[in-house]
Amino acid sequence: MEKLWTPGRVGPMETKNRTMRSATNEHLATRQGELTPAWMEMNLELARGGVGVIITGQFAMDATQRADEGQPVLVKDMEPAMLERSCAILRETCDRVHEYGTKL
């Protein structure tokens, strides 16, 4: 158990420990697929809790193929303001998660 909290590697990437949160569908996007502050907060909670690597949940690359209404969508042809807001949340989430030494 002690080794779990020691630095590790995933290929060439060094990690602060050997804990990893696997991809899931959090159902934290809007009905239209836009990322939400709740999605960001969930990732920050994992980072604050000490998780070394977070693999984000499902992102739909085709708005017509979403698993459910809570699944985020990131596609070039989505409504520009919605894409901009989602990208801003994604960038802020990355920056803030990295402050905890967690890889995203």
All heavy atoms as an XYZ file, in Angstrom:
809
protein
N       0.818     -1.194      0.000
C       0.000      0.000      0.000
C       0.863      1.259      0.000
O       0.516      2.243     -0.633
C      -0.915     -0.041      1.219
C      -2.020      0.925      1.180
S      -3.189      0.472     -0.100
C      -4.485      1.553      0.281
N       1.982      1.199      0.679
C       2.868      2.363      0.772
C       3.363      2.805     -0.607
O       3.457      3.999     -0.893
C       4.056      1.990      1.658
C       4.970      3.124      1.976
C       6.063      2.661      2.923
O       5.733      2.199      4.029
O       7.228      2.776      2.537
N       3.621      1.855     -1.490
C       4.136      2.178     -2.824
C       3.116      2.957     -3.653
O       3.478      3.713     -4.551
C       4.531      0.894     -3.543
C       5.359      1.135     -4.757
C       5.953     -0.148     -5.293
C       6.865      0.190     -6.443
N       7.600     -0.952     -6.923
N       1.838      2.793     -3.345
C       0.774      3.491     -4.067
C       0.975      5.001     -4.045
O       0.655      5.696     -5.003
C      -0.587      3.130     -3.456
C      -1.830      3.712     -4.091
C      -1.991      3.211     -5.517
C      -3.054      3.330     -3.270
N       1.525      5.530     -2.980
C       1.669      6.974     -2.806
C       3.061      7.473     -3.148
O       3.419      8.607     -2.854
C       1.271      7.370     -1.388
C      -0.133      6.956     -1.137
C      -0.553      5.894     -0.379
C      -1.307      7.513     -1.715
N      -1.913      5.786     -0.451
C      -2.412      6.764     -1.262
C      -1.536      8.584     -2.578
C      -3.705      7.044     -1.638
C      -2.847      8.871     -2.952
C      -3.912      8.108     -2.475
N       3.860      6.640     -3.823
C       5.182      7.071     -4.280
C       5.102      7.454     -5.755
O       4.204      6.999     -6.467
C       6.229      5.946     -4.089
O       5.866      4.824     -4.898
C       6.335      5.536     -2.627
N       6.025      8.296     -6.237
C       5.995      8.691     -7.645
C       6.012      7.480     -8.574
O       6.551      6.420     -8.242
C       7.271      9.529     -7.799
C       7.505     10.083     -6.423
C       7.097      8.972     -5.497
N       5.401      7.664     -9.736
C       5.333      6.592    -10.725
C       5.508      7.127    -12.126
O       5.819      8.303    -12.330
N       5.304      6.261    -13.099
C       5.424      6.630    -14.512
C       4.300      5.959    -15.291
O       3.931      4.836    -15.018
C       6.753      6.161    -15.090
C       7.966      6.831    -14.473
C       9.238      6.422    -15.191
N       9.365      7.076    -16.488
C       9.741      8.327    -16.663
N       9.998      9.082    -15.637
N       9.862      8.841    -17.871
N       3.827      6.686    -16.286
C       2.930      6.136    -17.290
C       3.615      6.468    -18.607
O       3.607      7.629    -19.040
C       1.514      6.755    -17.234
C       0.638      6.189    -18.341
C       0.877      6.529    -15.867
N       4.283      5.495    -19.197
C       5.114      5.770    -20.366
C       6.168      6.794    -19.984
O       6.821      6.662    -18.948
N       6.289      7.881    -20.749
C       7.294      8.897    -20.425
C       6.827      9.903    -19.362
O       7.607     10.730    -18.913
C       7.510      9.604    -21.769
C       6.193      9.471    -22.458
C       5.668      8.116    -22.042
N       5.569      9.832    -18.960
C       5.015     10.815    -18.026
C       5.278     10.398    -16.576
O       4.943      9.290    -16.172
C       3.493     10.934    -18.252
C       2.815     11.909    -17.324
S       1.043     12.066    -17.651
C       0.424     10.451    -17.210
N       5.881     11.302    -15.826
C       6.089     11.068    -14.402
C       4.852     11.525    -13.646
O       4.261     12.559    -13.966
C       7.311     11.824    -13.915
C       8.595     11.308    -14.506
C       9.813     11.993    -13.934
O       9.736     12.576    -12.830
O      10.850     11.948    -14.606
N       4.460     10.760    -12.635
C       3.279     11.091    -11.839
C       3.680     11.236    -10.377
O       4.660     10.641     -9.928
C       2.203      9.994    -11.971
O       2.712      8.759    -11.481
C       1.774      9.838    -13.420
N       2.894     12.031     -9.645
C       3.233     12.278     -8.238
C       2.999     11.044     -7.377
O       3.579     10.898     -6.312
C       2.455     13.473     -7.691
C       0.968     13.254     -7.521
C       0.314     14.493     -6.928
C      -1.164     14.291     -6.675
N      -1.743     15.490     -6.069
N       2.114     10.165     -7.811
C       1.865      8.895     -7.129
C       1.276      7.918     -8.143
O       1.193      8.221     -9.324
C       0.977      9.084     -5.892
C      -0.384      9.655     -6.221
O      -1.069      9.225     -7.138
N      -0.785     10.664     -5.461
N       0.868      6.771     -7.685
C       0.416      5.716     -8.590
C      -1.104      5.551     -8.595
O      -1.609      4.518     -9.005
C       1.096      4.408     -8.209
C       2.608      4.493     -8.361
C       3.320      3.424     -7.570
N       4.750      3.679     -7.578
C       5.610      3.047     -8.360
N       5.194      2.132     -9.195
N       6.884      3.349     -8.296
N      -1.811      6.576     -8.153
C      -3.272      6.509     -8.179
C      -3.787      7.094     -9.485
O      -3.261      8.072     -9.988
C      -3.904      7.267     -7.003
O      -3.548      8.640     -7.092
C      -3.446      6.695     -5.667
N      -4.825      6.475    -10.019
C      -5.372      6.906    -11.292
C      -6.891      6.767    -11.243
O      -7.412      5.734    -10.850
C      -4.813      6.041    -12.428
C      -5.258      6.482    -13.800
S      -4.535      5.469    -15.117
C      -2.827      5.944    -15.014
N      -7.544      7.811    -11.648
C      -9.002      7.777    -11.751
C      -9.328      7.488    -13.203
O      -8.954      8.224    -14.103
C      -9.563      9.134    -11.330
C     -11.048      9.155    -11.117
C     -11.771      9.269    -12.414
N     -13.122      9.721    -12.211
C     -13.748     10.493    -13.044
N     -13.188     10.917    -14.136
N     -14.964     10.846    -12.817
N     -10.015      6.388    -13.454
C     -10.298      5.988    -14.832
C     -11.469      6.768    -15.416
O     -12.227      7.425    -14.697
C     -10.585      4.493    -14.902
O     -11.774      4.202    -14.211
N     -11.607      6.689    -16.721
C     -12.657      7.416    -17.433
C     -14.039      6.874    -17.068
O     -14.235      5.665    -16.981
C     -12.431      7.299    -18.934
N     -14.950      7.788    -16.864
C     -16.346      7.449    -16.591
C     -17.215      8.488    -17.297
O     -16.708      9.431    -17.879
C     -16.658      7.502    -15.079
O     -16.432      8.841    -14.628
C     -15.801      6.534    -14.287
N     -18.497      8.314    -17.224
C     -19.423      9.342    -17.716
C     -20.055      9.974    -16.490
O     -20.877      9.361    -15.821
C     -20.479      8.740    -18.633
C     -21.371      9.784    -19.269
O     -21.299     10.966    -18.946
N     -22.226      9.365    -20.170
N     -19.658     11.194    -16.188
C     -20.100     11.857    -14.960
C     -21.493     12.466    -15.057
O     -22.065     12.836    -14.056
C     -19.113     12.968    -14.572
C     -17.714     12.500    -14.320
C     -16.856     12.502    -15.573
O     -17.304     12.960    -16.639
O     -15.710     12.023    -15.479
N     -21.998     12.642    -16.268
C     -23.316     13.258    -16.476
C     -23.341     14.690    -15.946
O     -24.330     15.131    -15.364
C     -24.431     12.429    -15.812
C     -24.354     10.972    -16.111
N     -24.777     10.443    -17.301
C     -23.880      9.929    -15.393
C     -24.576      9.140    -17.301
N     -24.028      8.811    -16.157
N     -22.249     15.437    -16.158
C     -22.139     16.795    -15.611
C     -22.089     17.876    -16.680
O     -21.649     18.989    -16.415
C     -20.912     16.896    -14.690
C     -21.005     16.077    -13.404
C     -19.694     16.136    -12.635
C     -22.162     16.541    -12.543
N     -22.536     17.574    -17.887
C     -22.651     18.591    -18.932
C     -24.106     19.060    -18.982
O     -25.001     18.441    -18.415
C     -22.249     18.010    -20.292
N     -24.322     20.168    -19.681
C     -25.699     20.627    -19.879
C     -26.407     19.701    -20.860
O     -25.778     18.857    -21.499
C     -25.729     22.060    -20.461
O     -25.175     22.015    -21.784
C     -24.956     23.033    -19.592
N     -27.689     19.900    -21.025
C     -28.452     19.077    -21.978
C     -27.924     19.228    -23.399
O     -28.064     18.340    -24.221
C     -29.931     19.451    -21.941
C     -30.566     19.157    -20.592
C     -32.014     19.442    -20.635
N     -32.631     18.143    -20.948
C     -33.909     17.916    -20.972
N     -34.737     18.904    -20.746
N     -34.377     16.736    -21.244
N     -27.283     20.351    -23.690
C     -26.724     20.597    -25.015
C     -25.282     20.093    -25.142
O     -24.690     20.175    -26.209
C     -26.768     22.091    -25.351
C     -28.159     22.669    -25.461
C     -28.822     22.887    -24.091
O     -28.156     23.155    -23.092
N     -30.134     22.732    -24.057
N     -24.703     19.610    -24.042
C     -23.356     19.057    -24.076
C     -22.254     19.987    -23.628
O     -21.069     19.665    -23.722
N     -22.624     21.151    -23.105
C     -21.619     22.125    -22.656
C     -21.053     21.717    -21.296
O     -21.794     21.291    -20.405
C     -22.284     23.495    -22.550
C     -21.351     24.621    -22.252
C     -22.064     25.962    -22.273
O     -23.133     26.096    -22.904
O     -21.539     26.891    -21.647
N     -19.732     21.869    -21.126
C     -19.115     21.601    -19.829
C     -19.659     22.576    -18.796
O     -20.018     23.709    -19.124
C     -17.596     21.737    -19.910
C     -16.868     20.604    -20.621
C     -15.374     20.913    -20.705
C     -17.090     19.287    -19.923
N     -19.692     22.142    -17.545
C     -20.253     22.955    -16.467
C     -19.220     23.162    -15.356
O     -18.265     22.388    -15.244
C     -21.483     22.263    -15.857
O     -21.047     21.011    -15.275
C     -22.575     22.020    -16.888
N     -19.439     24.175    -14.523
C     -18.577     24.339    -13.352
C     -18.595     23.090    -12.452
O     -17.580     22.781    -11.822
C     -19.171     25.561    -12.643
C     -19.774     26.366    -13.756
C     -20.353     25.323    -14.696
N     -19.693     22.369    -12.403
C     -19.755     21.142    -11.604
C     -18.769     20.100    -12.130
O     -18.155     19.358    -11.347
C     -21.176     20.581    -11.608
N     -18.597     20.035    -13.451
C     -17.620     19.115    -14.045
C     -16.213     19.489    -13.586
O     -15.418     18.637    -13.201
C     -17.726     19.151    -15.573
C     -16.776     18.238    -16.264
C     -16.966     16.910    -16.555
C     -15.464     18.559    -16.738
N     -15.851     16.404    -17.179
C     -14.915     17.400    -17.301
C     -14.709     19.724    -16.734
C     -13.645     17.363    -17.866
C     -13.432     19.683    -17.291
C     -12.919     18.517    -17.846
N     -15.913     20.791    -13.631
C     -14.608     21.256    -13.188
C     -14.407     20.945    -11.707
O     -13.358     20.439    -11.311
C     -14.446     22.764    -13.426
C     -13.113     23.288    -12.940
S     -12.699     24.987    -13.433
C     -14.125     25.905    -12.922
N     -15.383     21.236    -10.891
C     -15.259     21.019     -9.449
C     -15.036     19.545     -9.119
O     -14.259     19.214     -8.226
C     -16.489     21.557     -8.713
C     -16.378     21.476     -7.214
C     -15.130     22.149     -6.630
O     -14.734     23.226     -7.093
O     -14.530     21.569     -5.695
N     -15.690     18.641     -9.844
C     -15.496     17.215     -9.615
C     -14.040     16.831     -9.864
O     -13.431     16.107     -9.075
C     -16.433     16.419    -10.529
C     -16.396     14.918    -10.356
S     -15.271     14.017    -11.453
C     -15.508     14.793    -13.016
N     -13.442     17.349    -10.935
C     -12.034     17.059    -11.220
C     -11.114     17.688    -10.186
O     -10.127     17.078     -9.764
C     -11.671     17.534    -12.630
C     -12.201     16.591    -13.682
O     -11.702     15.485    -13.846
N     -13.226     17.018    -14.393
N     -11.447     18.901     -9.742
C     -10.639     19.552     -8.702
C     -10.717     18.791     -7.381
O      -9.724     18.681     -6.659
C     -11.084     21.001     -8.511
C     -10.736     21.932     -9.659
C     -11.402     23.283     -9.471
C      -9.234     22.076     -9.801
N     -11.877     18.263     -7.062
C     -12.029     17.477     -5.838
C     -11.118     16.247     -5.878
O     -10.481     15.903     -4.877
C     -13.486     17.064     -5.660
C     -13.762     16.369     -4.356
C     -15.241     16.088     -4.161
O     -16.078     16.893     -4.608
O     -15.543     15.045     -3.556
N     -11.045     15.601     -7.026
C     -10.159     14.447     -7.167
C      -8.696     14.869     -6.980
O      -7.928     14.198     -6.283
C     -10.347     13.796     -8.537
C     -11.665     13.062     -8.747
C     -11.882     12.777    -10.231
C     -11.710     11.780     -7.935
N      -8.315     15.979     -7.591
C      -6.935     16.461     -7.476
C      -6.611     16.850     -6.028
O      -5.549     16.484     -5.503
C      -6.708     17.649     -8.411
N      -7.531     17.567     -5.388
C      -7.316     17.949     -3.983
C      -7.193     16.721     -3.096
O      -6.463     16.727     -2.108
C      -8.473     18.813     -3.481
C      -8.404     20.250     -3.893
C      -9.408     21.110     -3.133
N     -10.782     20.767     -3.431
C     -11.520     21.325     -4.387
N     -11.015     22.261     -5.154
N     -12.769     20.963     -4.572
N      -7.897     15.670     -3.455
C      -7.869     14.432     -2.677
C      -6.605     13.609     -2.880
O      -6.416     12.604     -2.205
N      -5.759     14.019     -3.821
C      -4.476     13.353     -3.979
C      -4.340     12.436     -5.175
O      -3.301     11.807     -5.346
N      -5.352     12.332     -6.027
C      -5.255     11.465     -7.198
C      -4.090     11.940     -8.070
O      -3.941     13.127     -8.330
C      -6.580     11.461     -7.995
C      -6.441     10.700     -9.297
C      -7.696     10.877     -7.150
N      -3.271     11.007     -8.533
C      -2.098     11.351     -9.331
C      -2.401     11.606    -10.789
O      -1.803     12.475    -11.413
N      -3.333     10.830    -11.359
C      -3.693     10.954    -12.773
C      -5.216     10.869    -12.880
O      -5.831      9.966    -12.318
C      -3.076      9.832    -13.633
C      -3.529      9.930    -15.081
C      -1.562      9.834    -13.535
N      -5.804     11.820    -13.590
C      -7.246     11.790    -13.864
C      -7.421     11.590    -15.363
O      -6.941     12.396    -16.155
C      -7.938     13.098    -13.445
C      -7.781     13.352    -11.947
C      -9.421     13.058    -13.848
C      -8.240     14.737    -11.514
N      -8.095     10.517    -15.733
C      -8.483     10.319    -17.124
C      -9.910     10.844    -17.213
O     -10.804     10.343    -16.538
C      -8.415      8.839    -17.529
C      -6.988      8.321    -17.351
C      -8.898      8.658    -18.965
C      -6.846      6.835    -17.552
N     -10.093     11.884    -18.012
C     -11.427     12.498    -18.062
C     -12.458     11.503    -18.557
O     -12.134     10.536    -19.243
C     -11.453     13.733    -18.980
O     -11.158     13.317    -20.310
C     -10.489     14.791    -18.510
N     -13.691     11.780    -18.224
C     -14.787     10.934    -18.685
C     -15.045     11.098    -20.163
O     -14.322     11.802    -20.879
N     -16.088     10.482    -20.608
C     -16.431     10.463    -22.026
C     -16.717     11.861    -22.563
O     -17.425     12.644    -21.944
C     -17.683      9.624    -22.240
C     -17.560      8.212    -21.784
C     -18.899      7.493    -21.856
O     -19.959      8.091    -21.944
N     -18.851      6.190    -21.811
N     -16.174     12.150    -23.734
C     -16.503     13.350    -24.505
C     -17.014     12.861    -25.852
O     -16.355     12.044    -26.498
C     -15.266     14.225    -24.752
C     -14.901     15.114    -23.607
C     -14.260     14.611    -22.494
C     -15.194     16.471    -23.651
C     -13.916     15.429    -21.451
C     -14.849     17.298    -22.604
C     -14.205     16.777    -21.500
N     -18.156     13.355    -26.276
C     -18.678     12.984    -27.591
C     -18.012     13.847    -28.652
O     -17.896     15.055    -28.495
C     -20.187     13.164    -27.637
N     -17.578     13.227    -29.710
C     -16.983     13.945    -30.836
C     -18.009     14.112    -31.958
O     -17.698     14.643    -33.006
C     -15.764     13.186    -31.370
C     -14.653     13.045    -30.356
S     -14.017     14.653    -29.856
C     -14.018     14.495    -28.100
N     -19.217     13.650    -31.713
C     -20.330     13.777    -32.653
C     -21.577     13.985    -31.803
O     -21.969     13.097    -31.037
C     -20.450     12.507    -33.495
C     -21.589     12.553    -34.495
O     -22.558     13.330    -34.297
O     -21.537     11.793    -35.476
N     -22.171     15.149    -31.891
C     -23.313     15.500    -31.037
C     -24.490     14.533    -31.188
O     -25.293     14.406    -30.277
C     -23.769     16.924    -31.329
N     -24.579     13.845    -32.298
C     -25.690     12.903    -32.504
C     -25.408     11.536    -31.895
O     -26.288     10.673    -31.904
C     -25.997     12.727    -34.003
O     -24.886     12.076    -34.641
C     -26.292     14.061    -34.667
N     -24.210     11.338    -31.371
C     -23.829     10.022    -30.847
C     -23.555     10.034    -29.337
O     -22.840      9.175    -28.837
C     -22.587      9.507    -31.590
C     -22.786      9.347    -33.070
C     -23.881      8.347    -33.394
O     -23.911      7.246    -32.849
N     -24.795      8.745    -34.254
N     -24.137     10.955    -28.635
C     -23.936     11.036    -27.189
C     -24.573      9.854    -26.477
O     -25.629      9.376    -26.868
C     -24.531     12.329    -26.650
C     -23.793     13.545    -27.156
C     -24.529     14.820    -26.867
N     -24.570     15.103    -25.443
C     -25.415     15.954    -24.895
N     -26.302     16.591    -25.639
N     -25.386     16.183    -23.613
N     -23.924      9.411    -25.407
C     -24.476      8.316    -24.607
C     -25.726      8.776    -23.857
O     -26.657      8.001    -23.651
C     -23.426      7.812    -23.618
N     -25.744     10.041    -23.436
C     -26.891     10.606    -22.732
C     -26.772     12.125    -22.752
O     -25.772     12.662    -23.203
C     -26.982     10.085    -21.288
C     -25.743     10.398    -20.480
O     -25.402     11.590    -20.333
O     -25.103      9.464    -19.984
N     -27.781     12.808    -22.250
C     -27.797     14.281    -22.293
C     -26.749     14.920    -21.396
O     -26.447     16.090    -21.546
C     -29.185     14.809    -21.934
C     -30.202     14.572    -23.017
C     -31.552     15.187    -22.688
O     -31.827     15.473    -21.507
O     -32.343     15.370    -23.628
N     -26.185     14.191    -20.459
C     -25.173     14.751    -19.570
C     -23.754     14.609    -20.074
O     -22.816     15.052    -19.436
N     -23.581     13.978    -21.236
C     -22.249     13.761    -21.783
C     -21.767     15.007    -22.521
O     -22.474     15.546    -23.364
C     -22.267     12.575    -22.741
C     -20.903     12.229    -23.293
C     -20.957     11.054    -24.244
O     -22.011     10.592    -24.650
N     -19.792     10.560    -24.606
N     -20.547     15.477    -22.219
C     -20.017     16.655    -22.915
C     -19.785     16.394    -24.399
O     -19.496     15.274    -24.807
C     -18.683     16.921    -22.224
C     -18.682     16.122    -20.984
C     -19.626     14.987    -21.198
N     -19.907     17.461    -25.177
C     -19.645     17.411    -26.611
C     -18.574     18.446    -26.931
O     -18.660     19.584    -26.477
C     -20.924     17.744    -27.426
C     -20.625     17.737    -28.910
C     -22.046     16.783    -27.095
N     -17.578     18.064    -27.681
C     -16.569     19.007    -28.158
C     -16.390     18.769    -29.647
O     -15.729     17.817    -30.058
C     -15.234     18.821    -27.438
C     -15.140     19.367    -26.028
C     -13.772     19.075    -25.429
C     -15.419     20.856    -25.986
N     -17.042     19.609    -30.439
C     -16.948     19.508    -31.893
C     -16.787     20.902    -32.479
O     -17.315     21.878    -31.940
C     -18.177     18.800    -32.518
C     -18.225     17.342    -32.113
C     -19.470     19.474    -32.127
N     -16.064     21.000    -33.575
C     -15.800     22.305    -34.200
C     -17.070     23.014    -34.627
O     -17.131     24.237    -34.596
C     -14.897     22.137    -35.418
C     -13.486     21.760    -35.100
C     -12.602     21.793    -36.321
C     -13.107     20.827    -37.375
N     -12.227     20.674    -38.523
N     -18.085     22.272    -35.049
C     -19.267     22.919    -35.612
C     -20.372     23.178    -34.581
O     -21.492     23.500    -34.955
C     -19.797     22.118    -36.798
C     -20.224     20.713    -36.430
O     -19.921     20.255    -35.303
O     -20.855     20.058    -37.268
N     -20.056     23.082    -33.288
C     -21.082     23.409    -32.292
C     -21.218     24.934    -32.193
O     -20.380     25.670    -32.708
C     -20.792     22.754    -30.937
C     -19.586     23.248    -30.209
S     -19.089     22.200    -28.789
C     -20.462     22.355    -27.688
N     -22.250     25.393    -31.562
C     -22.515     26.824    -31.431
C     -21.261     27.492    -30.848
O     -20.741     27.062    -29.820
C     -23.735     27.008    -30.522
C     -24.337     28.382    -30.552
C     -23.769     29.262    -29.475
O     -23.733     28.840    -28.323
O     -23.340     30.382    -29.800
N     -20.724     28.508    -31.519
C     -19.426     29.093    -31.125
C     -19.326     29.528    -29.669
O     -18.313     29.275    -29.023
C     -19.262     30.271    -32.079
C     -20.062     29.895    -33.282
C     -21.238     29.122    -32.742
N     -20.334     30.172    -29.136
C     -20.265     30.640    -27.744
C     -20.210     29.447    -26.782
O     -19.484     29.481    -25.785
C     -21.447     31.542    -27.421
N     -20.967     28.403    -27.092
C     -20.967     27.211    -26.245
C     -19.595     26.524    -26.302
O     -19.058     26.115    -25.275
C     -22.069     26.243    -26.681
C     -22.224     25.080    -25.740
S     -23.734     24.118    -25.968
C     -23.565     23.520    -27.623
N     -19.015     26.426    -27.495
C     -17.689     25.826    -27.634
C     -16.655     26.649    -26.876
O     -15.810     26.097    -26.165
C     -17.311     25.718    -29.116
C     -15.935     25.127    -29.415
C     -15.811     23.713    -28.864
C     -15.674     25.151    -30.910
N     -16.749     27.957    -26.965
C     -15.814     28.836    -26.263
C     -15.925     28.661    -24.749
O     -14.914     28.572    -24.046
C     -16.086     30.293    -26.641
C     -15.064     31.253    -26.083
C     -15.295     32.675    -26.570
O     -15.670     32.866    -27.734
O     -15.099     33.592    -25.756
N     -17.150     28.587    -24.233
C     -17.336     28.396    -22.784
C     -16.796     27.038    -22.340
O     -16.126     26.933    -21.307
C     -18.810     28.544    -22.412
C     -19.320     29.963    -22.484
C     -20.722     30.097    -21.910
N     -21.706     29.285    -22.594
C     -22.472     29.710    -23.620
N     -22.341     30.953    -24.061
N     -23.368     28.921    -24.167
N     -17.075     25.993    -23.113
C     -16.581     24.659    -22.757
C     -15.061     24.614    -22.784
O     -14.435     24.054    -21.878
C     -17.147     23.594    -23.706
O     -18.491     23.319    -23.401
N     -14.455     25.210    -23.800
C     -12.995     25.232    -23.892
C     -12.386     26.019    -22.734
O     -11.345     25.636    -22.197
C     -12.554     25.783    -25.235
S     -12.823     24.623    -26.594
N     -13.039     27.100    -22.325
C     -12.551     27.894    -21.194
C     -12.586     27.070    -19.909
O     -11.631     27.100    -19.118
C     -13.370     29.172    -21.039
N     -13.668     26.330    -19.695
C     -13.761     25.470    -18.497
C     -12.712     24.374    -18.565
O     -12.070     24.059    -17.558
C     -15.187     24.899    -18.343
C     -16.127     26.007    -17.871
C     -15.201     23.717    -17.368
C     -17.581     25.608    -17.749
N     -12.512     23.804    -19.732
C     -11.511     22.750    -19.885
C     -10.109     23.288    -19.595
O      -9.336     22.675    -18.851
C     -11.586     22.162    -21.291
C     -10.714     20.953    -21.588
C     -10.958     19.818    -20.609
C     -10.965     20.485    -23.010
N      -9.779     24.467    -20.129
C      -8.461     25.070    -19.871
C      -8.268     25.386    -18.394
O      -7.218     25.098    -17.813
C      -8.296     26.355    -20.687
C      -7.862     26.123    -22.123
C      -7.477     27.417    -22.822
N      -8.582     28.345    -22.977
C      -9.461     28.309    -23.975
N      -9.365     27.399    -24.903
N     -10.437     29.185    -24.037
N      -9.289     25.993    -17.781
C      -9.176     26.334    -16.356
C      -9.048     25.075    -15.509
O      -8.269     25.035    -14.558
C     -10.379     27.161    -15.902
C     -10.263     27.584    -14.453
C     -11.408     28.449    -13.967
O     -12.255     28.879    -14.781
O     -11.461     28.703    -12.749
N      -9.802     24.055    -15.851
C      -9.713     22.787    -15.113
C      -8.302     22.229    -15.200
O      -7.722     21.836    -14.179
C     -10.728     21.769    -15.655
O     -12.047     22.312    -15.549
C     -10.657     20.458    -14.885
N      -7.744     22.196    -16.397
C      -6.373     21.697    -16.569
C      -5.396     22.489    -15.706
O      -4.599     21.905    -14.964
C      -5.955     21.773    -18.029
S      -6.759     20.574    -19.093
N      -5.462     23.801    -15.806
C      -4.541     24.648    -15.049
C      -4.667     24.403    -13.550
O      -3.661     24.251    -12.843
C      -4.783     26.123    -15.352
C      -4.387     26.522    -16.766
O      -3.648     25.750    -17.429
O      -4.833     27.600    -17.220
N      -5.883     24.361    -13.060
C      -6.086     24.229    -11.617
C      -5.748     22.834    -11.110
O      -5.190     22.680    -10.025
C      -7.517     24.633    -11.262
C      -7.718     26.124    -11.499
C      -9.090     26.604    -11.156
N      -9.332     26.485     -9.721
C     -10.533     26.604     -9.174
N     -11.597     26.845     -9.938
N     -10.699     26.494     -7.880
N      -6.060     21.796    -11.886
C      -5.699     20.428    -11.504
C      -4.177     20.288    -11.442
O      -3.637     19.676    -10.530
C      -6.337     19.413    -12.488
C      -5.660     18.055    -12.421
C      -7.827     19.257    -12.202
N      -3.497     20.893    -12.401
C      -2.035     20.817    -12.417
C      -1.406     21.504    -11.216
O      -0.305     21.126    -10.788
C      -1.491     21.420    -13.716
C      -1.826     20.610    -14.918
N      -1.782     21.129    -16.191
C      -2.223     19.314    -15.050
C      -2.131     20.171    -17.046
N      -2.406     19.074    -16.381
N      -2.078     22.486    -10.625
C      -1.566     23.144     -9.421
C      -1.402     22.146     -8.264
O      -0.612     22.370     -7.355
C      -2.484     24.286     -8.986
C      -2.440     25.471     -9.935
C      -3.469     26.545     -9.584
O      -4.167     26.423     -8.547
O      -3.569     27.507    -10.358
N      -2.178     21.076     -8.280
C      -2.087     20.037     -7.246
C      -1.076     18.949     -7.614
O      -0.926     17.966     -6.899
C      -3.464     19.398     -7.001
C      -4.440     20.363     -6.383
C      -5.343     21.070     -7.162
C      -4.457     20.558     -5.001
C      -6.236     21.958     -6.595
C      -5.355     21.451     -4.425
C      -6.231     22.150     -5.226
O      -7.112     23.032     -4.642
N      -0.418     19.114     -8.764
C       0.540     18.113     -9.211
C      -0.106     16.919     -9.881
O       0.550     15.925    -10.173
N      -1.387     17.026    -10.149
C      -2.137     15.947    -10.783
C      -2.079     16.103    -12.292
O      -2.152     17.197    -12.818
C      -3.616     15.985    -10.305
O      -3.637     15.821     -8.890
C      -4.452     14.912    -10.968
N      -1.958     14.982    -12.984
C      -1.990     14.976    -14.449
C      -3.431     14.776    -14.882
O      -4.181     14.039    -14.271
C      -1.131     13.839    -15.020
C       0.305     13.817    -14.532
C       1.078     14.964    -15.072
C       2.545     14.818    -14.668
N       3.346     15.928    -15.008
N      -3.803     15.448    -15.956
C      -5.177     15.334    -16.474
C      -5.112     14.926    -17.924
O      -4.465     15.563    -18.720
C      -5.905     16.676    -16.355
C      -7.348     16.725    -16.794
C      -8.222     15.887    -15.867
C      -7.845     18.147    -16.835
